[in-house]
Amino acid sequence: MINFIRTDHINICVAPEDLEAARIFYADVLGLQPAQRPDHVFDTPGYWFLIGGIELHIGVEKPVGLTFRHTAFEVGNLAEARRYLETNGVTICEEPVIEGRDRFTFLDPFGNRMELLEYTC
């Protein structure tokens, strides 16, 4: 079983040429507060915002192939969740390390990318 705690963040993507327009829209039009993004972890630019107790991550990608769009869920026991998913034939994808978080992603049977994470501090 997986002990879901809450939705942690939602990641949306825009075309690279639209990133600044997206930042302006979410910050100035919607009034979202910027959040600290560990830029050194990512190969592409983006922005993070706070929205209703969770984070909204905006990244860039061309709309082809494997997507970075995903929803992330905080769980109570990441190792147990991993074992449970692997036992059920789900392939786990390792992700770059972000300080203070253990995490991994997987694709559901329909191609939707999901992230499970556990805070370590």
MODELLER restraints for C-alpha pairs under 7 A, 6 or more apart:
rsr = mdl.restraints
at = mdl.atoms
rsr.add(forms.Gaussian(group=physical.xy_distance, feature=features.Distance(at['CA:1:A'], at['CA:81:A']), mean=6.73, stdev=0.5))
rsr.add(forms.Gaussian(group=physical.xy_distance, feature=features.Distance(at['CA:1:A'], at['CA:84:A']), mean=6.40, stdev=0.5))
rsr.add(forms.Gaussian(group=physical.xy_distance, feature=features.Distance(at['CA:2:A'], at['CA:81:A']), mean=5.08, stdev=0.5))
rsr.add(forms.Gaussian(group=physical.xy_distance, feature=features.Distance(at['CA:3:A'], at['CA:75:A']), mean=5.49, stdev=0.5))
rsr.add(forms.Gaussian(group=physical.xy_distance, feature=features.Distance(at['CA:3:A'], at['CA:76:A']), mean=5.33, stdev=0.5))
rsr.add(forms.Gaussian(group=physical.xy_distance, feature=features.Distance(at['CA:3:A'], at['CA:77:A']), mean=6.81, stdev=0.5))
rsr.add(forms.Gaussian(group=physical.xy_distance, feature=features.Distance(at['CA:4:A'], at['CA:73:A']), mean=6.83, stdev=0.5))
rsr.add(forms.Gaussian(group=physical.xy_distance, feature=features.Distance(at['CA:4:A'], at['CA:74:A']), mean=6.29, stdev=0.5))
rsr.add(forms.Gaussian(group=physical.xy_distance, feature=features.Distance(at['CA:4:A'], at['CA:75:A']), mean=4.56, stdev=0.5))
rsr.add(forms.Gaussian(group=physical.xy_distance, feature=features.Distance(at['CA:4:A'], at['CA:76:A']), mean=6.46, stdev=0.5))
rsr.add(forms.Gaussian(group=physical.xy_distance, feature=features.Distance(at['CA:5:A'], at['CA:74:A']), mean=5.50, stdev=0.5))
rsr.add(forms.Gaussian(group=physical.xy_distance, feature=features.Distance(at['CA:5:A'], at['CA:75:A']), mean=5.21, stdev=0.5))
rsr.add(forms.Gaussian(group=physical.xy_distance, feature=features.Distance(at['CA:5:A'], at['CA:76:A']), mean=6.42, stdev=0.5))
rsr.add(forms.Gaussian(group=physical.xy_distance, feature=features.Distance(at['CA:6:A'], at['CA:73:A']), mean=5.81, stdev=0.5))
rsr.add(forms.Gaussian(group=physical.xy_distance, feature=features.Distance(at['CA:6:A'], at['CA:74:A']), mean=5.45, stdev=0.5))
rsr.add(forms.Gaussian(group=physical.xy_distance, feature=features.Distance(at['CA:7:A'], at['CA:54:A']), mean=6.95, stdev=0.5))
rsr.add(forms.Gaussian(group=physical.xy_distance, feature=features.Distance(at['CA:7:A'], at['CA:72:A']), mean=6.02, stdev=0.5))
rsr.add(forms.Gaussian(group=physical.xy_distance, feature=features.Distance(at['CA:7:A'], at['CA:73:A']), mean=4.44, stdev=0.5))
rsr.add(forms.Gaussian(group=physical.xy_distance, feature=features.Distance(at['CA:7:A'], at['CA:74:A']), mean=6.10, stdev=0.5))
rsr.add(forms.Gaussian(group=physical.xy_distance, feature=features.Distance(at['CA:8:A'], at['CA:54:A']), mean=5.38, stdev=0.5))
rsr.add(forms.Gaussian(group=physical.xy_distance, feature=features.Distance(at['CA:8:A'], at['CA:55:A']), mean=6.53, stdev=0.5))
rsr.add(forms.Gaussian(group=physical.xy_distance, feature=features.Distance(at['CA:8:A'], at['CA:72:A']), mean=5.36, stdev=0.5))
rsr.add(forms.Gaussian(group=physical.xy_distance, feature=features.Distance(at['CA:8:A'], at['CA:73:A']), mean=5.11, stdev=0.5))
rsr.add(forms.Gaussian(group=physical.xy_distance, feature=features.Distance(at['CA:8:A'], at['CA:74:A']), mean=5.59, stdev=0.5))
rsr.add(forms.Gaussian(group=physical.xy_distance, feature=features.Distance(at['CA:9:A'], at['CA:54:A']), mean=5.35, stdev=0.5))
rsr.add(forms.Gaussian(group=physical.xy_distance, feature=features.Distance(at['CA:9:A'], at['CA:55:A']), mean=4.49, stdev=0.5))
rsr.add(forms.Gaussian(group=physical.xy_distance, feature=features.Distance(at['CA:9:A'], at['CA:56:A']), mean=5.63, stdev=0.5))
rsr.add(forms.Gaussian(group=physical.xy_distance, feature=features.Distance(at['CA:9:A'], at['CA:71:A']), mean=6.02, stdev=0.5))
rsr.add(forms.Gaussian(group=physical.xy_distance, feature=features.Distance(at['CA:9:A'], at['CA:72:A']), mean=5.22, stdev=0.5))
rsr.add(forms.Gaussian(group=physical.xy_distance, feature=features.Distance(at['CA:10:A'], at['CA:55:A']), mean=6.48, stdev=0.5))
rsr.add(forms.Gaussian(group=physical.xy_distance, feature=features.Distance(at['CA:10:A'], at['CA:56:A']), mean=5.07, stdev=0.5))
rsr.add(forms.Gaussian(group=physical.xy_distance, feature=features.Distance(at['CA:10:A'], at['CA:57:A']), mean=6.05, stdev=0.5))
rsr.add(forms.Gaussian(group=physical.xy_distance, feature=features.Distance(at['CA:10:A'], at['CA:70:A']), mean=6.16, stdev=0.5))
rsr.add(forms.Gaussian(group=physical.xy_distance, feature=features.Distance(at['CA:10:A'], at['CA:71:A']), mean=4.58, stdev=0.5))
rsr.add(forms.Gaussian(group=physical.xy_distance, feature=features.Distance(at['CA:10:A'], at['CA:72:A']), mean=6.28, stdev=0.5))
rsr.add(forms.Gaussian(group=physical.xy_distance, feature=features.Distance(at['CA:11:A'], at['CA:56:A']), mean=5.94, stdev=0.5))
rsr.add(forms.Gaussian(group=physical.xy_distance, feature=features.Distance(at['CA:11:A'], at['CA:57:A']), mean=4.46, stdev=0.5))
rsr.add(forms.Gaussian(group=physical.xy_distance, feature=features.Distance(at['CA:11:A'], at['CA:58:A']), mean=5.81, stdev=0.5))
rsr.add(forms.Gaussian(group=physical.xy_distance, feature=features.Distance(at['CA:11:A'], at['CA:69:A']), mean=5.21, stdev=0.5))
rsr.add(forms.Gaussian(group=physical.xy_distance, feature=features.Distance(at['CA:11:A'], at['CA:70:A']), mean=5.25, stdev=0.5))
rsr.add(forms.Gaussian(group=physical.xy_distance, feature=features.Distance(at['CA:11:A'], at['CA:71:A']), mean=6.18, stdev=0.5))
rsr.add(forms.Gaussian(group=physical.xy_distance, feature=features.Distance(at['CA:12:A'], at['CA:57:A']), mean=6.19, stdev=0.5))
rsr.add(forms.Gaussian(group=physical.xy_distance, feature=features.Distance(at['CA:12:A'], at['CA:58:A']), mean=5.08, stdev=0.5))
rsr.add(forms.Gaussian(group=physical.xy_distance, feature=features.Distance(at['CA:12:A'], at['CA:59:A']), mean=6.32, stdev=0.5))
rsr.add(forms.Gaussian(group=physical.xy_distance, feature=features.Distance(at['CA:12:A'], at['CA:69:A']), mean=5.26, stdev=0.5))
rsr.add(forms.Gaussian(group=physical.xy_distance, feature=features.Distance(at['CA:13:A'], at['CA:58:A']), mean=5.51, stdev=0.5))
rsr.add(forms.Gaussian(group=physical.xy_distance, feature=features.Distance(at['CA:13:A'], at['CA:59:A']), mean=4.66, stdev=0.5))
rsr.add(forms.Gaussian(group=physical.xy_distance, feature=features.Distance(at['CA:13:A'], at['CA:60:A']), mean=5.01, stdev=0.5))
rsr.add(forms.Gaussian(group=physical.xy_distance, feature=features.Distance(at['CA:13:A'], at['CA:61:A']), mean=6.12, stdev=0.5))
rsr.add(forms.Gaussian(group=physical.xy_distance, feature=features.Distance(at['CA:13:A'], at['CA:69:A']), mean=6.19, stdev=0.5))
rsr.add(forms.Gaussian(group=physical.xy_distance, feature=features.Distance(at['CA:14:A'], at['CA:59:A']), mean=6.38, stdev=0.5))
rsr.add(forms.Gaussian(group=physical.xy_distance, feature=features.Distance(at['CA:14:A'], at['CA:60:A']), mean=4.96, stdev=0.5))
rsr.add(forms.Gaussian(group=physical.xy_distance, feature=features.Distance(at['CA:14:A'], at['CA:61:A']), mean=6.25, stdev=0.5))
rsr.add(forms.Gaussian(group=physical.xy_distance, feature=features.Distance(at['CA:15:A'], at['CA:60:A']), mean=5.45, stdev=0.5))
rsr.add(forms.Gaussian(group=physical.xy_distance, feature=features.Distance(at['CA:15:A'], at['CA:61:A']), mean=5.62, stdev=0.5))
rsr.add(forms.Gaussian(group=physical.xy_distance, feature=features.Distance(at['CA:15:A'], at['CA:62:A']), mean=5.78, stdev=0.5))
rsr.add(forms.Gaussian(group=physical.xy_distance, feature=features.Distance(at['CA:16:A'], at['CA:60:A']), mean=5.16, stdev=0.5))
rsr.add(forms.Gaussian(group=physical.xy_distance, feature=features.Distance(at['CA:16:A'], at['CA:61:A']), mean=6.52, stdev=0.5))
rsr.add(forms.Gaussian(group=physical.xy_distance, feature=features.Distance(at['CA:19:A'], at['CA:60:A']), mean=6.88, stdev=0.5))
rsr.add(forms.Gaussian(group=physical.xy_distance, feature=features.Distance(at['CA:23:A'], at['CA:47:A']), mean=6.95, stdev=0.5))
rsr.add(forms.Gaussian(group=physical.xy_distance, feature=features.Distance(at['CA:26:A'], at['CA:32:A']), mean=5.85, stdev=0.5))
rsr.add(forms.Gaussian(group=physical.xy_distance, feature=features.Distance(at['CA:27:A'], at['CA:33:A']), mean=6.54, stdev=0.5))
rsr.add(forms.Gaussian(group=physical.xy_distance, feature=features.Distance(at['CA:32:A'], at['CA:49:A']), mean=6.02, stdev=0.5))
rsr.add(forms.Gaussian(group=physical.xy_distance, feature=features.Distance(at['CA:32:A'], at['CA:50:A']), mean=6.13, stdev=0.5))
rsr.add(forms.Gaussian(group=physical.xy_distance, feature=features.Distance(at['CA:32:A'], at['CA:51:A']), mean=6.32, stdev=0.5))
rsr.add(forms.Gaussian(group=physical.xy_distance, feature=features.Distance(at['CA:33:A'], at['CA:49:A']), mean=5.45, stdev=0.5))
rsr.add(forms.Gaussian(group=physical.xy_distance, feature=features.Distance(at['CA:33:A'], at['CA:50:A']), mean=5.40, stdev=0.5))
rsr.add(forms.Gaussian(group=physical.xy_distance, feature=features.Distance(at['CA:34:A'], at['CA:48:A']), mean=5.95, stdev=0.5))
rsr.add(forms.Gaussian(group=physical.xy_distance, feature=features.Distance(at['CA:34:A'], at['CA:49:A']), mean=4.26, stdev=0.5))
rsr.add(forms.Gaussian(group=physical.xy_distance, feature=features.Distance(at['CA:34:A'], at['CA:50:A']), mean=6.23, stdev=0.5))
rsr.add(forms.Gaussian(group=physical.xy_distance, feature=features.Distance(at['CA:35:A'], at['CA:48:A']), mean=5.15, stdev=0.5))
rsr.add(forms.Gaussian(group=physical.xy_distance, feature=features.Distance(at['CA:35:A'], at['CA:49:A']), mean=4.79, stdev=0.5))
rsr.add(forms.Gaussian(group=physical.xy_distance, feature=features.Distance(at['CA:35:A'], at['CA:50:A']), mean=5.99, stdev=0.5))
rsr.add(forms.Gaussian(group=physical.xy_distance, feature=features.Distance(at['CA:36:A'], at['CA:48:A']), mean=6.65, stdev=0.5))
rsr.add(forms.Gaussian(group=physical.xy_distance, feature=features.Distance(at['CA:37:A'], at['CA:47:A']), mean=6.60, stdev=0.5))
rsr.add(forms.Gaussian(group=physical.xy_distance, feature=features.Distance(at['CA:37:A'], at['CA:48:A']), mean=5.83, stdev=0.5))
rsr.add(forms.Gaussian(group=physical.xy_distance, feature=features.Distance(at['CA:41:A'], at['CA:96:A']), mean=6.56, stdev=0.5))
rsr.add(forms.Gaussian(group=physical.xy_distance, feature=features.Distance(at['CA:44:A'], at['CA:60:A']), mean=6.73, stdev=0.5))
rsr.add(forms.Gaussian(group=physical.xy_distance, feature=features.Distance(at['CA:45:A'], at['CA:59:A']), mean=6.42, stdev=0.5))
rsr.add(forms.Gaussian(group=physical.xy_distance, feature=features.Distance(at['CA:45:A'], at['CA:60:A']), mean=6.79, stdev=0.5))
rsr.add(forms.Gaussian(group=physical.xy_distance, feature=features.Distance(at['CA:46:A'], at['CA:58:A']), mean=5.37, stdev=0.5))
rsr.add(forms.Gaussian(group=physical.xy_distance, feature=features.Distance(at['CA:46:A'], at['CA:59:A']), mean=4.45, stdev=0.5))
rsr.add(forms.Gaussian(group=physical.xy_distance, feature=features.Distance(at['CA:46:A'], at['CA:60:A']), mean=6.60, stdev=0.5))
rsr.add(forms.Gaussian(group=physical.xy_distance, feature=features.Distance(at['CA:47:A'], at['CA:57:A']), mean=5.98, stdev=0.5))
rsr.add(forms.Gaussian(group=physical.xy_distance, feature=features.Distance(at['CA:47:A'], at['CA:58:A']), mean=5.17, stdev=0.5))
rsr.add(forms.Gaussian(group=physical.xy_distance, feature=features.Distance(at['CA:47:A'], at['CA:59:A']), mean=6.74, stdev=0.5))
rsr.add(forms.Gaussian(group=physical.xy_distance, feature=features.Distance(at['CA:48:A'], at['CA:55:A']), mean=6.65, stdev=0.5))
rsr.add(forms.Gaussian(group=physical.xy_distance, feature=features.Distance(at['CA:48:A'], at['CA:56:A']), mean=5.70, stdev=0.5))
rsr.add(forms.Gaussian(group=physical.xy_distance, feature=features.Distance(at['CA:48:A'], at['CA:57:A']), mean=4.45, stdev=0.5))
rsr.add(forms.Gaussian(group=physical.xy_distance, feature=features.Distance(at['CA:48:A'], at['CA:58:A']), mean=6.13, stdev=0.5))
rsr.add(forms.Gaussian(group=physical.xy_distance, feature=features.Distance(at['CA:49:A'], at['CA:55:A']), mean=5.57, stdev=0.5))
rsr.add(forms.Gaussian(group=physical.xy_distance, feature=features.Distance(at['CA:49:A'], at['CA:56:A']), mean=5.11, stdev=0.5))
rsr.add(forms.Gaussian(group=physical.xy_distance, feature=features.Distance(at['CA:49:A'], at['CA:57:A']), mean=6.44, stdev=0.5))
rsr.add(forms.Gaussian(group=physical.xy_distance, feature=features.Distance(at['CA:50:A'], at['CA:56:A']), mean=6.15, stdev=0.5))
rsr.add(forms.Gaussian(group=physical.xy_distance, feature=features.Distance(at['CA:69:A'], at['CA:113:A']), mean=6.69, stdev=0.5))
rsr.add(forms.Gaussian(group=physical.xy_distance, feature=features.Distance(at['CA:70:A'], at['CA:113:A']), mean=5.00, stdev=0.5))
rsr.add(forms.Gaussian(group=physical.xy_distance, feature=features.Distance(at['CA:70:A'], at['CA:114:A']), mean=5.32, stdev=0.5))
rsr.add(forms.Gaussian(group=physical.xy_distance, feature=features.Distance(at['CA:70:A'], at['CA:115:A']), mean=6.87, stdev=0.5))
rsr.add(forms.Gaussian(group=physical.xy_distance, feature=features.Distance(at['CA:71:A'], at['CA:114:A']), mean=5.41, stdev=0.5))
rsr.add(forms.Gaussian(group=physical.xy_distance, feature=features.Distance(at['CA:71:A'], at['CA:115:A']), mean=6.22, stdev=0.5))
rsr.add(forms.Gaussian(group=physical.xy_distance, feature=features.Distance(at['CA:72:A'], at['CA:114:A']), mean=5.94, stdev=0.5))
rsr.add(forms.Gaussian(group=physical.xy_distance, feature=features.Distance(at['CA:72:A'], at['CA:115:A']), mean=4.36, stdev=0.5))
rsr.add(forms.Gaussian(group=physical.xy_distance, feature=features.Distance(at['CA:72:A'], at['CA:116:A']), mean=5.65, stdev=0.5))
rsr.add(forms.Gaussian(group=physical.xy_distance, feature=features.Distance(at['CA:73:A'], at['CA:115:A']), mean=6.22, stdev=0.5))
rsr.add(forms.Gaussian(group=physical.xy_distance, feature=features.Distance(at['CA:73:A'], at['CA:116:A']), mean=5.02, stdev=0.5))
rsr.add(forms.Gaussian(group=physical.xy_distance, feature=features.Distance(at['CA:73:A'], at['CA:117:A']), mean=6.30, stdev=0.5))
rsr.add(forms.Gaussian(group=physical.xy_distance, feature=features.Distance(at['CA:74:A'], at['CA:116:A']), mean=5.88, stdev=0.5))
rsr.add(forms.Gaussian(group=physical.xy_distance, feature=features.Distance(at['CA:74:A'], at['CA:117:A']), mean=4.94, stdev=0.5))
rsr.add(forms.Gaussian(group=physical.xy_distance, feature=features.Distance(at['CA:74:A'], at['CA:118:A']), mean=5.65, stdev=0.5))
rsr.add(forms.Gaussian(group=physical.xy_distance, feature=features.Distance(at['CA:75:A'], at['CA:116:A']), mean=6.47, stdev=0.5))
rsr.add(forms.Gaussian(group=physical.xy_distance, feature=features.Distance(at['CA:75:A'], at['CA:117:A']), mean=6.03, stdev=0.5))
rsr.add(forms.Gaussian(group=physical.xy_distance, feature=features.Distance(at['CA:75:A'], at['CA:118:A']), mean=5.71, stdev=0.5))
rsr.add(forms.Gaussian(group=physical.xy_distance, feature=features.Distance(at['CA:76:A'], at['CA:118:A']), mean=6.64, stdev=0.5))
rsr.add(forms.Gaussian(group=physical.xy_distance, feature=features.Distance(at['CA:78:A'], at['CA:117:A']), mean=6.44, stdev=0.5))
rsr.add(forms.Gaussian(group=physical.xy_distance, feature=features.Distance(at['CA:78:A'], at['CA:118:A']), mean=5.92, stdev=0.5))
rsr.add(forms.Gaussian(group=physical.xy_distance, feature=features.Distance(at['CA:91:A'], at['CA:106:A']), mean=6.19, stdev=0.5))
rsr.add(forms.Gaussian(group=physical.xy_distance, feature=features.Distance(at['CA:92:A'], at['CA:104:A']), mean=6.69, stdev=0.5))
rsr.add(forms.Gaussian(group=physical.xy_distance, feature=features.Distance(at['CA:92:A'], at['CA:105:A']), mean=6.06, stdev=0.5))
rsr.add(forms.Gaussian(group=physical.xy_distance, feature=features.Distance(at['CA:92:A'], at['CA:106:A']), mean=5.11, stdev=0.5))
rsr.add(forms.Gaussian(group=physical.xy_distance, feature=features.Distance(at['CA:93:A'], at['CA:104:A']), mean=5.84, stdev=0.5))
rsr.add(forms.Gaussian(group=physical.xy_distance, feature=features.Distance(at['CA:93:A'], at['CA:105:A']), mean=5.12, stdev=0.5))
rsr.add(forms.Gaussian(group=physical.xy_distance, feature=features.Distance(at['CA:93:A'], at['CA:106:A']), mean=5.67, stdev=0.5))
rsr.add(forms.Gaussian(group=physical.xy_distance, feature=features.Distance(at['CA:94:A'], at['CA:104:A']), mean=5.15, stdev=0.5))
rsr.add(forms.Gaussian(group=physical.xy_distance, feature=features.Distance(at['CA:94:A'], at['CA:105:A']), mean=6.62, stdev=0.5))
rsr.add(forms.Gaussian(group=physical.xy_distance, feature=features.Distance(at['CA:95:A'], at['CA:103:A']), mean=6.88, stdev=0.5))
rsr.add(forms.Gaussian(group=physical.xy_distance, feature=features.Distance(at['CA:95:A'], at['CA:104:A']), mean=5.63, stdev=0.5))
rsr.add(forms.Gaussian(group=physical.xy_distance, feature=features.Distance(at['CA:100:A'], at['CA:119:A']), mean=5.73, stdev=0.5))
rsr.add(forms.Gaussian(group=physical.xy_distance, feature=features.Distance(at['CA:100:A'], at['CA:120:A']), mean=4.99, stdev=0.5))
rsr.add(forms.Gaussian(group=physical.xy_distance, feature=features.Distance(at['CA:100:A'], at['CA:121:A']), mean=5.56, stdev=0.5))
rsr.add(forms.Gaussian(group=physical.xy_distance, feature=features.Distance(at['CA:101:A'], at['CA:117:A']), mean=6.49, stdev=0.5))
rsr.add(forms.Gaussian(group=physical.xy_distance, feature=features.Distance(at['CA:101:A'], at['CA:118:A']), mean=5.71, stdev=0.5))
rsr.add(forms.Gaussian(group=physical.xy_distance, feature=features.Distance(at['CA:101:A'], at['CA:119:A']), mean=4.51, stdev=0.5))
rsr.add(forms.Gaussian(group=physical.xy_distance, feature=features.Distance(at['CA:101:A'], at['CA:120:A']), mean=5.47, stdev=0.5))
rsr.add(forms.Gaussian(group=physical.xy_distance, feature=features.Distance(at['CA:102:A'], at['CA:117:A']), mean=5.58, stdev=0.5))
rsr.add(forms.Gaussian(group=physical.xy_distance, feature=features.Distance(at['CA:102:A'], at['CA:118:A']), mean=5.33, stdev=0.5))
rsr.add(forms.Gaussian(group=physical.xy_distance, feature=features.Distance(at['CA:102:A'], at['CA:119:A']), mean=6.38, stdev=0.5))
rsr.add(forms.Gaussian(group=physical.xy_distance, feature=features.Distance(at['CA:102:A'], at['CA:120:A']), mean=6.80, stdev=0.5))
rsr.add(forms.Gaussian(group=physical.xy_distance, feature=features.Distance(at['CA:103:A'], at['CA:115:A']), mean=6.94, stdev=0.5))
rsr.add(forms.Gaussian(group=physical.xy_distance, feature=features.Distance(at['CA:103:A'], at['CA:116:A']), mean=5.68, stdev=0.5))
rsr.add(forms.Gaussian(group=physical.xy_distance, feature=features.Distance(at['CA:103:A'], at['CA:117:A']), mean=4.19, stdev=0.5))
rsr.add(forms.Gaussian(group=physical.xy_distance, feature=features.Distance(at['CA:103:A'], at['CA:118:A']), mean=6.44, stdev=0.5))
rsr.add(forms.Gaussian(group=physical.xy_distance, feature=features.Distance(at['CA:104:A'], at['CA:115:A']), mean=5.73, stdev=0.5))
rsr.add(forms.Gaussian(group=physical.xy_distance, feature=features.Distance(at['CA:104:A'], at['CA:116:A']), mean=5.80, stdev=0.5))
rsr.add(forms.Gaussian(group=physical.xy_distance, feature=features.Distance(at['CA:104:A'], at['CA:117:A']), mean=6.69, stdev=0.5))
rsr.add(forms.Gaussian(group=physical.xy_distance, feature=features.Distance(at['CA:105:A'], at['CA:113:A']), mean=6.75, stdev=0.5))
rsr.add(forms.Gaussian(group=physical.xy_distance, feature=features.Distance(at['CA:105:A'], at['CA:114:A']), mean=5.43, stdev=0.5))
rsr.add(forms.Gaussian(group=physical.xy_distance, feature=features.Distance(at['CA:105:A'], at['CA:115:A']), mean=4.20, stdev=0.5))
rsr.add(forms.Gaussian(group=physical.xy_distance, feature=features.Distance(at['CA:105:A'], at['CA:116:A']), mean=6.28, stdev=0.5))
rsr.add(forms.Gaussian(group=physical.xy_distance, feature=features.Distance(at['CA:106:A'], at['CA:113:A']), mean=5.76, stdev=0.5))
rsr.add(forms.Gaussian(group=physical.xy_distance, feature=features.Distance(at['CA:106:A'], at['CA:114:A']), mean=5.51, stdev=0.5))
rsr.add(forms.Gaussian(group=physical.xy_distance, feature=features.Distance(at['CA:106:A'], at['CA:115:A']), mean=6.59, stdev=0.5))
rsr.add(forms.Gaussian(group=physical.xy_distance, feature=features.Distance(at['CA:107:A'], at['CA:113:A']), mean=4.51, stdev=0.5))
rsr.add(forms.Gaussian(group=physical.xy_distance, feature=features.Distance(at['CA:107:A'], at['CA:114:A']), mean=6.16, stdev=0.5))
